[in-house]
Amino acid sequence: MSWDFTEDAAFHALVDAFAESGESSAIEFLANGEGAFHFQDLTQNAAGEGEDLSDSSALDAFQQSVIDALEGRVSE
């Protein structure tokens, strides 16, 4: 992936919402409500940056990267 999603405003909003949610699991947070909304924004921004997430394995890899980055940012 050539695009650094951690610099995207949608990712920053996702980090803030996760930190404020009190949820301990990034996976659970992304699967529901506000987390799903921000993840949707992030995937749309990724597509706008030319990232092809149409393949399920590419989307899964992107989601795992977001989860790892999200958990890393919140634990800082």
All heavy atoms as a GROMACS GRO file, in nm:
protein
  569
    1MET      N    1   0.085  -0.117   0.000
    1MET     CA    2   0.000   0.000   0.000
    1MET      C    3   0.090   0.123   0.000
    1MET      O    4   0.172   0.140   0.089
    1MET     CB    5  -0.092  -0.003   0.123
    1MET     CG    6  -0.181   0.117   0.135
    1MET     SD    7  -0.302   0.104   0.267
    1MET     CE    8  -0.408  -0.020   0.201
    2SER      N    9   0.073   0.205  -0.099
    2SER     CA   10   0.157   0.323  -0.112
    2SER      C   11   0.100   0.444  -0.037
    2SER      O   12   0.172   0.539  -0.008
    2SER     CB   13   0.175   0.358  -0.259
    2SER     OG   14   0.050   0.382  -0.318
    3TRP      N   15  -0.028   0.441  -0.004
    3TRP     CA   16  -0.093   0.552   0.064
    3TRP      C   17  -0.082   0.533   0.215
    3TRP      O   18  -0.113   0.426   0.268
    3TRP     CB   19  -0.239   0.556   0.019
    3TRP     CG   20  -0.324   0.657   0.090
    3TRP    CD1   21  -0.307   0.792   0.089
    3TRP    CD2   22  -0.440   0.632   0.169
    3TRP    NE1   23  -0.406   0.852   0.163
    3TRP    CE2   24  -0.488   0.756   0.213
    3TRP    CE3   25  -0.506   0.517   0.206
    3TRP    CZ2   26  -0.601   0.767   0.293
    3TRP    CZ3   27  -0.618   0.528   0.285
    3TRP    CH2   28  -0.665   0.653   0.328
    4ASP      N   29  -0.039   0.636   0.287
    4ASP     CA   30  -0.027   0.630   0.432
    4ASP      C   31  -0.158   0.674   0.496
    4ASP      O   32  -0.181   0.793   0.516
    4ASP     CB   33   0.089   0.717   0.480
    4ASP     CG   34   0.114   0.706   0.629
    4ASP    OD1   35   0.045   0.625   0.696
    4ASP    OD2   36   0.201   0.778   0.679
    5PHE      N   37  -0.244   0.578   0.526
    5PHE     CA   38  -0.376   0.609   0.580
    5PHE      C   39  -0.370   0.675   0.717
    5PHE      O   40  -0.464   0.741   0.758
    5PHE     CB   41  -0.463   0.483   0.586
    5PHE     CG   42  -0.417   0.380   0.683
    5PHE    CD1   43  -0.452   0.386   0.816
    5PHE    CD2   44  -0.334   0.275   0.642
    5PHE    CE1   45  -0.409   0.290   0.907
    5PHE    CE2   46  -0.291   0.180   0.731
    5PHE     CZ   47  -0.328   0.187   0.865
    6THR      N   48  -0.258   0.659   0.789
    6THR     CA   49  -0.248   0.716   0.923
    6THR      C   50  -0.241   0.869   0.920
    6THR      O   51  -0.257   0.933   1.024
    6THR     CB   52  -0.128   0.661   1.002
    6THR    OG1   53  -0.007   0.697   0.935
    6THR    CG2   54  -0.139   0.510   1.017
    7GLU      N   55  -0.219   0.925   0.802
    7GLU     CA   56  -0.217   1.071   0.787
    7GLU      C   57  -0.354   1.126   0.749
    7GLU      O   58  -0.374   1.248   0.746
    7GLU     CB   59  -0.114   1.111   0.681
    7GLU     CG   60   0.028   1.070   0.716
    7GLU     CD   61   0.080   1.137   0.842
    7GLU    OE1   62   0.051   1.257   0.862
    7GLU    OE2   63   0.148   1.069   0.920
    8ASP      N   64  -0.450   1.039   0.722
    8ASP     CA   65  -0.582   1.079   0.675
    8ASP      C   66  -0.669   1.128   0.792
    8ASP      O   67  -0.666   1.072   0.902
    8ASP     CB   68  -0.650   0.960   0.607
    8ASP     CG   69  -0.774   1.000   0.532
    8ASP    OD1   70  -0.762   1.038   0.415
    8ASP    OD2   71  -0.883   0.994   0.592
    9ALA      N   72  -0.748   1.230   0.765
    9ALA     CA   73  -0.837   1.286   0.867
    9ALA      C   74  -0.938   1.182   0.918
    9ALA      O   75  -0.972   1.183   1.038
    9ALA     CB   76  -0.910   1.407   0.812
   10ALA      N   77  -0.984   1.093   0.833
   10ALA     CA   78  -1.078   0.989   0.876
   10ALA      C   79  -1.012   0.895   0.976
   10ALA      O   80  -1.078   0.848   1.070
   10ALA     CB   81  -1.132   0.912   0.756
   11PHE      N   82  -0.884   0.866   0.958
   11PHE     CA   83  -0.815   0.780   1.054
   11PHE      C   84  -0.801   0.852   1.188
   11PHE      O   85  -0.822   0.792   1.293
   11PHE     CB   86  -0.677   0.737   1.003
   11PHE     CG   87  -0.604   0.650   1.101
   11PHE    CD1   88  -0.642   0.519   1.123
   11PHE    CD2   89  -0.498   0.701   1.175
   11PHE    CE1   90  -0.577   0.439   1.216
   11PHE    CE2   91  -0.431   0.621   1.268
   11PHE     CZ   92  -0.471   0.490   1.288
   12HIS      N   93  -0.769   0.981   1.185
   12HIS     CA   94  -0.758   1.057   1.310
   12HIS      C   95  -0.893   1.062   1.383
   12HIS      O   96  -0.897   1.048   1.506
   12HIS     CB   97  -0.705   1.198   1.282
   12HIS     CG   98  -0.563   1.197   1.238
   12HIS    ND1   99  -0.458   1.187   1.326
   12HIS    CD2  100  -0.508   1.204   1.114
   12HIS    CE1  101  -0.344   1.187   1.259
   12HIS    NE2  102  -0.372   1.196   1.130
   13ALA      N  103  -1.000   1.076   1.307
   13ALA     CA  104  -1.134   1.074   1.368
   13ALA      C  105  -1.163   0.936   1.427
   13ALA      O  106  -1.224   0.925   1.535
   13ALA     CB  107  -1.239   1.112   1.264
   14LEU      N  108  -1.118   0.832   1.358
   14LEU     CA  109  -1.137   0.695   1.407
   14LEU      C  110  -1.061   0.674   1.538
   14LEU      O  111  -1.115   0.617   1.633
   14LEU     CB  112  -1.090   0.596   1.300
   14LEU     CG  113  -1.108   0.448   1.326
   14LEU    CD1  114  -1.256   0.414   1.340
   14LEU    CD2  115  -1.046   0.368   1.212
   15VAL      N  116  -0.938   0.721   1.544
   15VAL     CA  117  -0.857   0.709   1.667
   15VAL      C  118  -0.926   0.782   1.782
   15VAL      O  119  -0.939   0.726   1.892
   15VAL     CB  120  -0.715   0.764   1.645
   15VAL    CG1  121  -0.639   0.775   1.776
   15VAL    CG2  122  -0.638   0.676   1.547
   16ASP      N  123  -0.970   0.904   1.757
   16ASP     CA  124  -1.036   0.982   1.863
   16ASP      C  125  -1.163   0.915   1.911
   16ASP      O  126  -1.188   0.905   2.032
   16ASP     CB  127  -1.068   1.123   1.812
   16ASP     CG  128  -0.944   1.208   1.789
   16ASP    OD1  129  -0.834   1.172   1.840
   16ASP    OD2  130  -0.956   1.310   1.717
   17ALA      N  131  -1.243   0.867   1.817
   17ALA     CA  132  -1.370   0.802   1.854
   17ALA      C  133  -1.344   0.673   1.932
   17ALA      O  134  -1.415   0.643   2.028
   17ALA     CB  135  -1.453   0.773   1.729
   18PHE      N  136  -1.242   0.596   1.893
   18PHE     CA  137  -1.209   0.473   1.963
   18PHE      C  138  -1.162   0.504   2.105
   18PHE      O  139  -1.205   0.440   2.200
   18PHE     CB  140  -1.101   0.396   1.886
   18PHE     CG  141  -1.061   0.265   1.950
   18PHE    CD1  142  -1.154   0.168   1.983
   18PHE    CD2  143  -0.928   0.238   1.976
   18PHE    CE1  144  -1.117   0.047   2.041
   18PHE    CE2  145  -0.889   0.117   2.034
   18PHE     CZ  146  -0.984   0.023   2.066
   19ALA      N  147  -1.078   0.604   2.120
   19ALA     CA  148  -1.028   0.641   2.252
   19ALA      C  149  -1.142   0.686   2.343
   19ALA      O  150  -1.146   0.652   2.462
   19ALA     CB  151  -0.923   0.751   2.240
   20GLU      N  152  -1.236   0.761   2.287
   20GLU     CA  153  -1.349   0.813   2.365
   20GLU      C  154  -1.455   0.707   2.394
   20GLU      O  155  -1.533   0.722   2.488
   20GLU     CB  156  -1.412   0.931   2.293
   20GLU     CG  157  -1.323   1.052   2.287
   20GLU     CD  158  -1.378   1.163   2.200
   20GLU    OE1  159  -1.493   1.152   2.152
   20GLU    OE2  160  -1.304   1.260   2.177
   21SER      N  161  -1.457   0.600   2.316
   21SER     CA  162  -1.563   0.500   2.329
   21SER      C  163  -1.550   0.414   2.454
   21SER      O  164  -1.649   0.360   2.502
   21SER     CB  165  -1.566   0.409   2.206
   21SER     OG  166  -1.456   0.318   2.210
   22GLY      N  167  -1.429   0.398   2.502
   22GLY     CA  168  -1.407   0.309   2.615
   22GLY      C  169  -1.401   0.163   2.574
   22GLY      O  170  -1.380   0.075   2.656
   23GLU      N  171  -1.420   0.136   2.445
   23GLU     CA  172  -1.413  -0.001   2.392
   23GLU      C  173  -1.268  -0.049   2.400
   23GLU      O  174  -1.176   0.027   2.372
   23GLU     CB  175  -1.462  -0.002   2.247
   23GLU     CG  176  -1.456  -0.134   2.178
   23GLU     CD  177  -1.555  -0.235   2.231
   23GLU    OE1  178  -1.676  -0.207   2.228
   23GLU    OE2  179  -1.510  -0.341   2.277
   24SER      N  180  -1.249  -0.174   2.439
   24SER     CA  181  -1.113  -0.227   2.450
   24SER      C  182  -1.069  -0.301   2.324
   24SER      O  183  -0.950  -0.321   2.304
   24SER     CB  184  -1.103  -0.320   2.570
   24SER     OG  185  -1.192  -0.429   2.556
   25SER      N  186  -1.162  -0.338   2.240
   25SER     CA  187  -1.131  -0.414   2.120
   25SER      C  188  -1.152  -0.330   1.995
   25SER      O  189  -1.264  -0.285   1.967
   25SER     CB  190  -1.220  -0.538   2.113
   25SER     OG  191  -1.210  -0.599   1.986
   26ALA      N  192  -1.044  -0.308   1.920
   26ALA     CA  193  -1.056  -0.232   1.795
   26ALA      C  194  -1.145  -0.306   1.695
   26ALA      O  195  -1.220  -0.242   1.621
   26ALA     CB  196  -0.919  -0.208   1.736
   27ILE      N  197  -1.139  -0.437   1.695
   27ILE     CA  198  -1.222  -0.516   1.603
   27ILE      C  199  -1.370  -0.493   1.632
   27ILE      O  200  -1.450  -0.470   1.541
   27ILE     CB  201  -1.187  -0.666   1.611
   27ILE    CG1  202  -1.045  -0.690   1.563
   27ILE    CG2  203  -1.285  -0.749   1.531
   27ILE    CD1  204  -0.991  -0.828   1.591
   28GLU      N  205  -1.406  -0.500   1.758
   28GLU     CA  206  -1.546  -0.477   1.798
   28GLU      C  207  -1.589  -0.335   1.765
   28GLU      O  208  -1.701  -0.312   1.720
   28GLU     CB  209  -1.565  -0.506   1.947
   28GLU     CG  210  -1.551  -0.650   1.984
   28GLU     CD  211  -1.661  -0.737   1.926
   28GLU    OE1  212  -1.778  -0.692   1.922
   28GLU    OE2  213  -1.631  -0.850   1.886
   29PHE      N  214  -1.499  -0.240   1.789
   29PHE     CA  215  -1.531  -0.100   1.762
   29PHE      C  216  -1.558  -0.078   1.614
   29PHE      O  217  -1.652  -0.008   1.577
   29PHE     CB  218  -1.418  -0.010   1.811
   29PHE     CG  219  -1.446   0.136   1.788
   29PHE    CD1  220  -1.543   0.202   1.861
   29PHE    CD2  221  -1.374   0.206   1.693
   29PHE    CE1  222  -1.569   0.336   1.839
   29PHE    CE2  223  -1.399   0.340   1.670
   29PHE     CZ  224  -1.497   0.406   1.743
   30LEU      N  225  -1.474  -0.138   1.528
   30LEU     CA  226  -1.493  -0.120   1.383
   30LEU      C  227  -1.620  -0.188   1.333
   30LEU      O  228  -1.675  -0.150   1.230
   30LEU     CB  229  -1.373  -0.175   1.307
   30LEU     CG  230  -1.244  -0.097   1.319
   30LEU    CD1  231  -1.134  -0.164   1.238
   30LEU    CD2  232  -1.261   0.048   1.278
   31ALA      N  233  -1.665  -0.288   1.403
   31ALA     CA  234  -1.781  -0.365   1.358
   31ALA      C  235  -1.914  -0.297   1.390
   31ALA      O  236  -2.017  -0.336   1.336
   31ALA     CB  237  -1.779  -0.504   1.422
   32ASN      N  238  -1.911  -0.197   1.474
   32ASN     CA  239  -2.037  -0.138   1.520
   32ASN      C  240  -2.036   0.014   1.514
   32ASN      O  241  -1.931   0.076   1.531
   32ASN     CB  242  -2.064  -0.180   1.666
   32ASN     CG  243  -2.081  -0.328   1.680
   32ASN    OD1  244  -2.167  -0.386   1.616
   32ASN    ND2  245  -1.996  -0.390   1.760
   33GLY      N  246  -2.152   0.070   1.495
   33GLY     CA  247  -2.179   0.213   1.509
   33GLY      C  248  -2.077   0.308   1.452
   33GLY      O  249  -2.043   0.305   1.334
   34GLU      N  250  -2.026   0.393   1.541
   34GLU     CA  251  -1.938   0.501   1.500
   34GLU      C  252  -1.809   0.449   1.437
   34GLU      O  253  -1.757   0.508   1.342
   34GLU     CB  254  -1.906   0.591   1.620
   34GLU     CG  255  -1.838   0.719   1.580
   34GLU     CD  256  -1.822   0.816   1.695
   34GLU    OE1  257  -1.862   0.786   1.808
   34GLU    OE2  258  -1.766   0.923   1.669
   35GLY      N  259  -1.757   0.340   1.489
   35GLY     CA  260  -1.635   0.283   1.432
   35GLY      C  261  -1.654   0.240   1.287
   35GLY      O  262  -1.570   0.266   1.201
   36ALA      N  263  -1.767   0.176   1.260
   36ALA     CA  264  -1.798   0.133   1.123
   36ALA      C  265  -1.812   0.254   1.031
   36ALA      O  266  -1.766   0.251   0.916
   36ALA     CB  267  -1.924   0.049   1.122
   37PHE      N  268  -1.872   0.360   1.082
   37PHE     CA  269  -1.890   0.482   1.004
   37PHE      C  270  -1.755   0.541   0.964
   37PHE      O  271  -1.731   0.573   0.848
   37PHE     CB  272  -1.971   0.585   1.085
   37PHE     CG  273  -1.976   0.721   1.024
   37PHE    CD1  274  -2.060   0.748   0.918
   37PHE    CD2  275  -1.895   0.823   1.073
   37PHE    CE1  276  -2.064   0.875   0.861
   37PHE    CE2  277  -1.900   0.949   1.017
   37PHE     CZ  278  -1.983   0.976   0.912
   38HIS      N  279  -1.664   0.554   1.061
   38HIS     CA  280  -1.532   0.612   1.032
   38HIS      C  281  -1.449   0.519   0.944
   38HIS      O  282  -1.374   0.566   0.857
   38HIS     CB  283  -1.456   0.642   1.162
   38HIS     CG  284  -1.514   0.758   1.237
   38HIS    ND1  285  -1.518   0.886   1.188
   38HIS    CD2  286  -1.570   0.764   1.360
   38HIS    CE1  287  -1.574   0.966   1.276
   38HIS    NE2  288  -1.606   0.894   1.383
   39PHE      N  289  -1.462   0.388   0.962
   39PHE     CA  290  -1.389   0.295   0.877
   39PHE      C  291  -1.439   0.305   0.733
   39PHE      O  292  -1.359   0.300   0.638
   39PHE     CB  293  -1.401   0.150   0.929
   39PHE     CG  294  -1.320   0.053   0.849
   39PHE    CD1  295  -1.182   0.052   0.857
   39PHE    CD2  296  -1.382  -0.037   0.765
   39PHE    CE1  297  -1.106  -0.037   0.782
   39PHE    CE2  298  -1.307  -0.127   0.689
   39PHE     CZ  299  -1.169  -0.127   0.698
   40GLN      N  300  -1.567   0.320   0.716
   40GLN     CA  301  -1.625   0.340   0.581
   40GLN      C  302  -1.565   0.464   0.516
   40GLN      O  303  -1.527   0.461   0.399
   40GLN     CB  304  -1.778   0.352   0.590
   40GLN     CG  305  -1.845   0.380   0.458
   40GLN     CD  306  -1.854   0.258   0.370
   40GLN    OE1  307  -1.851   0.146   0.418
   40GLN    NE2  308  -1.865   0.279   0.242
   41ASP      N  309  -1.557   0.573   0.592
   41ASP     CA  310  -1.496   0.695   0.538
   41ASP      C  311  -1.351   0.670   0.497
   41ASP      O  312  -1.306   0.716   0.392
   41ASP     CB  313  -1.497   0.807   0.643
   41ASP     CG  314  -1.630   0.878   0.653
   41ASP    OD1  315  -1.717   0.856   0.566
   41ASP    OD2  316  -1.646   0.957   0.749
   42LEU      N  317  -1.279   0.597   0.581
   42LEU     CA  318  -1.139   0.569   0.552
   42LEU      C  319  -1.123   0.484   0.427
   42LEU      O  320  -1.036   0.509   0.344
   42LEU     CB  321  -1.074   0.501   0.673
   42LEU     CG  322  -0.923   0.486   0.670
   42LEU    CD1  323  -0.852   0.620   0.654
   42LEU    CD2  324  -0.876   0.416   0.797
   43THR      N  325  -1.209   0.384   0.410
   43THR     CA  326  -1.200   0.301   0.289
   43THR      C  327  -1.236   0.382   0.164
   43THR      O  328  -1.176   0.361   0.058
   43THR     CB  329  -1.288   0.174   0.298
   43THR    OG1  330  -1.423   0.212   0.319
   43THR    CG2  331  -1.241   0.081   0.407
   44GLN      N  332  -1.330   0.473   0.177
   44GLN     CA  333  -1.364   0.559   0.063
   44GLN      C  334  -1.246   0.650   0.028
   44GLN      O  335  -1.217   0.672  -0.089
   44GLN     CB  336  -1.489   0.641   0.092
   44GLN     CG  337  -1.614   0.557   0.093
   44GLN     CD  338  -1.738   0.636   0.135
   44GLN    OE1  339  -1.730   0.747   0.187
   44GLN    NE2  340  -1.854   0.576   0.114
   45ASN      N  341  -1.180   0.701   0.129
   45ASN     CA  342  -1.062   0.786   0.105
   45ASN      C  343  -0.951   0.704   0.041
   45ASN      O  344  -0.879   0.754  -0.046
   45ASN     CB  345  -1.015   0.850   0.234
   45ASN     CG  346  -1.112   0.953   0.288
   45ASN    OD1  347  -1.210   0.989   0.222
   45ASN    ND2  348  -1.089   0.999   0.408
   46ALA      N  349  -0.936   0.579   0.083
   46ALA     CA  350  -0.835   0.491   0.025
   46ALA      C  351  -0.862   0.472  -0.124
   46ALA      O  352  -0.771   0.480  -0.207
   46ALA     CB  353  -0.832   0.357   0.097
   47ALA      N  354  -0.987   0.448  -0.157
   47ALA     CA  355  -1.024   0.432  -0.298
   47ALA      C  356  -0.995   0.559  -0.376
   47ALA      O  357  -0.946   0.554  -0.489
   47ALA     CB  358  -1.171   0.394  -0.310
   48GLY      N  359  -1.022   0.674  -0.315
   48GLY     CA  360  -0.994   0.801  -0.379
   48GLY      C  361  -0.845   0.824  -0.401
   48GLY      O  362  -0.805   0.898  -0.491
   49GLU      N  363  -0.764   0.759  -0.319
   49GLU     CA  364  -0.618   0.770  -0.332
   49GLU      C  365  -0.562   0.664  -0.426
   49GLU      O  366  -0.441   0.651  -0.441
   49GLU     CB  367  -0.552   0.759  -0.195
   49GLU     CG  368  -0.579   0.876  -0.104
   49GLU     CD  369  -0.517   1.006  -0.153
   49GLU    OE1  370  -0.409   1.000  -0.215
   49GLU    OE2  371  -0.576   1.111  -0.128
   50GLY      N  372  -0.650   0.584  -0.486
   50GLY     CA  373  -0.607   0.485  -0.584
   50GLY      C  374  -0.582   0.346  -0.529
   50GLY      O  375  -0.533   0.259  -0.600
   51GLU      N  376  -0.615   0.323  -0.403
   51GLU     CA  377  -0.599   0.190  -0.345
   51GLU      C  378  -0.716   0.101  -0.390
   51GLU      O  379  -0.831   0.141  -0.382
   51GLU     CB  380  -0.595   0.196  -0.191
   51GLU     CG  381  -0.480   0.277  -0.136
   51GLU     CD  382  -0.344   0.220  -0.170
   51GLU    OE1  383  -0.332   0.096  -0.181
   51GLU    OE2  384  -0.251   0.299  -0.187
   52ASP      N  385  -0.685  -0.017  -0.440
   52ASP     CA  386  -0.788  -0.110  -0.487
   52ASP      C  387  -0.823  -0.206  -0.374
   52ASP      O  388  -0.747  -0.298  -0.344
   52ASP     CB  389  -0.738  -0.187  -0.609
   52ASP     CG  390  -0.844  -0.279  -0.666
   52ASP    OD1  391  -0.960  -0.275  -0.619
   52ASP    OD2  392  -0.810  -0.356  -0.758
   53LEU      N  393  -0.935  -0.183  -0.311
   53LEU     CA  394  -0.981  -0.267  -0.200
   53LEU      C  395  -1.099  -0.354  -0.243
   53LEU      O  396  -1.172  -0.406  -0.159
   53LEU     CB  397  -1.019  -0.181  -0.080
   53LEU     CG  398  -0.908  -0.092  -0.024
   53LEU    CD1  399  -0.960  -0.007   0.091
   53LEU    CD2  400  -0.788  -0.175   0.020
   54SER      N  401  -1.118  -0.370  -0.374
   54SER     CA  402  -1.232  -0.447  -0.424
   54SER      C  403  -1.216  -0.596  -0.399
   54SER      O  404  -1.314  -0.669  -0.390
   54SER     CB  405  -1.254  -0.421  -0.573
   54SER     OG  406  -1.140  -0.459  -0.648
   55ASP      N  407  -1.095  -0.643  -0.386
   55ASP     CA  408  -1.067  -0.783  -0.355
   55ASP      C  409  -1.080  -0.803  -0.204
   55ASP      O  410  -1.028  -0.723  -0.126
   55ASP     CB  411  -0.925  -0.816  -0.403
   55ASP     CG  412  -0.888  -0.959  -0.374
   55ASP    OD1  413  -0.834  -0.982  -0.263
   55ASP    OD2  414  -0.913  -1.046  -0.459
   56SER      N  415  -1.148  -0.907  -0.162
   56SER     CA  416  -1.170  -0.928  -0.018
   56SER      C  417  -1.041  -0.944   0.060
   56SER      O  418  -1.032  -0.900   0.175
   56SER     CB  419  -1.264  -1.046   0.006
   56SER     OG  420  -1.205  -1.166  -0.039
   57SER      N  421  -0.941  -1.005   0.000
   57SER     CA  422  -0.814  -1.021   0.073
   57SER      C  423  -0.743  -0.886   0.089
   57SER      O  424  -0.681  -0.861   0.192
   57SER     CB  425  -0.723  -1.123   0.004
   57SER     OG  426  -0.687  -1.080  -0.125
   58ALA      N  427  -0.756  -0.798  -0.009
   58ALA     CA  428  -0.698  -0.663   0.003
   58ALA      C  429  -0.771  -0.584   0.110
   58ALA      O  430  -0.708  -0.513   0.190
   58ALA     CB  431  -0.704  -0.591  -0.131
   59LEU      N  432  -0.903  -0.595   0.114
   59LEU     CA  433  -0.981  -0.526   0.215
   59LEU      C  434  -0.948  -0.581   0.354
   59LEU      O  435  -0.933  -0.504   0.450
   59LEU     CB  436  -1.130  -0.536   0.186
   59LEU     CG  437  -1.222  -0.462   0.284
   59LEU    CD1  438  -1.189  -0.314   0.289
   59LEU    CD2  439  -1.368  -0.484   0.244
   60ASP      N  440  -0.936  -0.712   0.366
   60ASP     CA  441  -0.900  -0.773   0.495
   60ASP      C  442  -0.763  -0.725   0.541
   60ASP      O  443  -0.744  -0.696   0.660
   60ASP     CB  444  -0.899  -0.926   0.485
   60ASP     CG  445  -1.038  -0.986   0.473
   60ASP    OD1  446  -1.138  -0.913   0.499
   60ASP    OD2  447  -1.048  -1.105   0.438
   61ALA      N  448  -0.667  -0.718   0.450
   61ALA     CA  449  -0.532  -0.672   0.485
   61ALA      C  450  -0.536  -0.525   0.528
   61ALA      O  451  -0.469  -0.487   0.625
   61ALA     CB  452  -0.438  -0.691   0.367
   62PHE      N  453  -0.614  -0.445   0.457
   62PHE     CA  454  -0.628  -0.304   0.493
   62PHE      C  455  -0.691  -0.291   0.632
   62PHE      O  456  -0.643  -0.217   0.717
   62PHE     CB  457  -0.711  -0.229   0.389
   62PHE     CG  458  -0.735  -0.085   0.422
   62PHE    CD1  459  -0.631   0.006   0.421
   62PHE    CD2  460  -0.862  -0.040   0.453
   62PHE    CE1  461  -0.652   0.139   0.452
   62PHE    CE2  462  -0.885   0.093   0.484
   62PHE     CZ  463  -0.780   0.184   0.483
   63GLN      N  464  -0.797  -0.368   0.655
   63GLN     CA  465  -0.864  -0.362   0.784
   63GLN      C  466  -0.769  -0.404   0.897
   63GLN      O  467  -0.767  -0.341   1.002
   63GLN     CB  468  -0.988  -0.451   0.785
   63GLN     CG  469  -1.065  -0.442   0.916
   63GLN     CD  470  -1.193  -0.525   0.913
   63GLN    OE1  471  -1.206  -0.620   0.836
   63GLN    NE2  472  -1.288  -0.488   0.995
   64GLN      N  473  -0.689  -0.507   0.875
   64GLN     CA  474  -0.594  -0.549   0.977
   64GLN      C  475  -0.489  -0.442   1.002
   64GLN      O  476  -0.451  -0.418   1.117
   64GLN     CB  477  -0.527  -0.681   0.938
   64GLN     CG  478  -0.443  -0.739   1.050
   64GLN     CD  479  -0.524  -0.766   1.178
   64GLN    OE1  480  -0.626  -0.833   1.174
   64GLN    NE2  481  -0.479  -0.710   1.289
   65SER      N  482  -0.445  -0.374   0.898
   65SER     CA  483  -0.349  -0.265   0.914
   65SER      C  484  -0.410  -0.152   0.996
   65SER      O  485  -0.344  -0.093   1.083
   65SER     CB  486  -0.305  -0.210   0.778
   65SER     OG  487  -0.234  -0.307   0.707
   66VAL      N  488  -0.537  -0.121   0.971
   66VAL     CA  489  -0.606  -0.017   1.046
   66VAL      C  490  -0.620  -0.058   1.192
   66VAL      O  491  -0.595   0.022   1.283
   66VAL     CB  492  -0.744   0.015   0.983
   66VAL    CG1  493  -0.826   0.105   1.074
   66VAL    CG2  494  -0.726   0.078   0.846
   67ILE      N  495  -0.657  -0.183   1.217
   67ILE     CA  496  -0.671  -0.233   1.354
   67ILE      C  497  -0.538  -0.222   1.428
   67ILE      O  498  -0.533  -0.172   1.541
   67ILE     CB  499  -0.724  -0.378   1.354
   67ILE    CG1  500  -0.871  -0.380   1.312
   67ILE    CG2  501  -0.706  -0.443   1.491
   67ILE    CD1  502  -0.924  -0.518   1.279
   68ASP      N  503  -0.431  -0.266   1.364
   68ASP     CA  504  -0.298  -0.260   1.427
   68ASP      C  505  -0.259  -0.117   1.459
   68ASP      O  506  -0.210  -0.087   1.568
   68ASP     CB  507  -0.193  -0.325   1.338
   68ASP     CG  508  -0.212  -0.475   1.322
   68ASP    OD1  509  -0.287  -0.536   1.402
   68ASP    OD2  510  -0.153  -0.532   1.227
   69ALA      N  511  -0.280  -0.027   1.363
   69ALA     CA  512  -0.245   0.113   1.383
   69ALA      C  513  -0.333   0.177   1.490
   69ALA      O  514  -0.286   0.254   1.573
   69ALA     CB  515  -0.257   0.190   1.252
   70LEU      N  516  -0.461   0.142   1.488
   70LEU     CA  517  -0.555   0.197   1.586
   70LEU      C  518  -0.518   0.155   1.727
   70LEU      O  519  -0.511   0.237   1.818
   70LEU     CB  520  -0.696   0.148   1.551
   70LEU     CG  521  -0.814   0.204   1.629
   70LEU    CD1  522  -0.821   0.354   1.615
   70LEU    CD2  523  -0.942   0.140   1.578
   71GLU      N  524  -0.491   0.026   1.745
   71GLU     CA  525  -0.451  -0.022   1.878
   71GLU      C  526  -0.318   0.038   1.921
   71GLU      O  527  -0.299   0.070   2.038
   71GLU     CB  528  -0.446  -0.173   1.879
   71GLU     CG  529  -0.585  -0.236   1.870
   71GLU     CD  530  -0.586  -0.386   1.861
   71GLU    OE1  531  -0.483  -0.446   1.826
   71GLU    OE2  532  -0.693  -0.444   1.885
   72GLY      N  533  -0.226   0.057   1.827
   72GLY     CA  534  -0.098   0.120   1.858
   72GLY      C  535  -0.112   0.264   1.900
   72GLY      O  536  -0.046   0.310   1.994
   73ARG      N  537  -0.197   0.339   1.833
   73ARG     CA  538  -0.216   0.480   1.866
   73ARG      C  539  -0.285   0.500   2.001
   73ARG      O  540  -0.250   0.589   2.076
   73ARG     CB  541  -0.300   0.551   1.758
   73ARG     CG  542  -0.232   0.566   1.627
   73ARG     CD  543  -0.133   0.682   1.631
   73ARG     NE  544  -0.062   0.692   1.507
   73ARG     CZ  545  -0.087   0.781   1.412
   73ARG    NH1  546  -0.185   0.868   1.427
   73ARG    NH2  547  -0.015   0.783   1.303
   74VAL      N  548  -0.383   0.418   2.029
   74VAL     CA  549  -0.458   0.434   2.152
   74VAL      C  550  -0.376   0.391   2.273
   74VAL      O  551  -0.388   0.448   2.381
   74VAL     CB  552  -0.594   0.358   2.143
   74VAL    CG1  553  -0.666   0.356   2.276
   74VAL    CG2  554  -0.680   0.424   2.038
   75SER      N  555  -0.287   0.295   2.254
   75SER     CA  556  -0.207   0.248   2.367
   75SER      C  557  -0.089   0.340   2.398
   75SER      O  558  -0.026   0.326   2.500
   75SER     CB  559  -0.155   0.106   2.339
   75SER     OG  560  -0.062   0.106   2.233
   76GLU      N  561  -0.064   0.438   2.312
   76GLU     CA  562   0.047   0.532   2.335
   76GLU      C  563   0.019   0.624   2.450
   76GLU      O  564  -0.086   0.661   2.482
   76GLU     CB  565   0.074   0.616   2.209
   76GLU     CG  566   0.129   0.535   2.097
   76GLU     CD  567   0.150   0.617   1.970
   76GLU    OE1  568   0.101   0.731   1.959
   76GLU    OE2  569   0.215   0.565   1.880
   0.00000   0.00000   0.00000
